[in-house]
Amino acid sequence: MLSTALAVFILPRFTTPTLYTKGSKARQDLLVLSQVLERFRADHGRYPTQKEALYALVDPSPGGRYFPSRHGITDPWGHIFIYQPSDPQQKSGPMFYSSGPNGIDEGGSGDDIVLRDEK
């Protein structure tokens, strides 16, 4: 009984900050990813295609201009960030986000972590 009471009061204090920290890290990673996508666009005159996806941003060569490994395109939960290329008829860039703690792509809703433009 005492162990149940301790788990109810103590366990959330250890798990919630970890989720918050990973969520914050995912948002920071999305900011960096945004900058690297813009660098790719400046270099190639376009964003990566659906087929290339974010793997186009992995450049392990010495002095590469993008990410040196898949770690740069992986969220804090170990999932590759979701990438949806821009629609050529729209003036917006591509959409990219983390599938969040549950690892399920919910289209940018649910627990997905999306970097929103606050303009």
Secondary structure, DSSP 8 states (H G I E B T S, - for coil): -HHHHHHHHHHHHHHHHHHHHHHHHHHHHHHHHHHHHHHHHHHHSS---TTTGGGGGB--STT-SSBSSGGGGB-TTS-B-EEE---TTSSS--EEEE-TTTT---TT-TT-EE-----
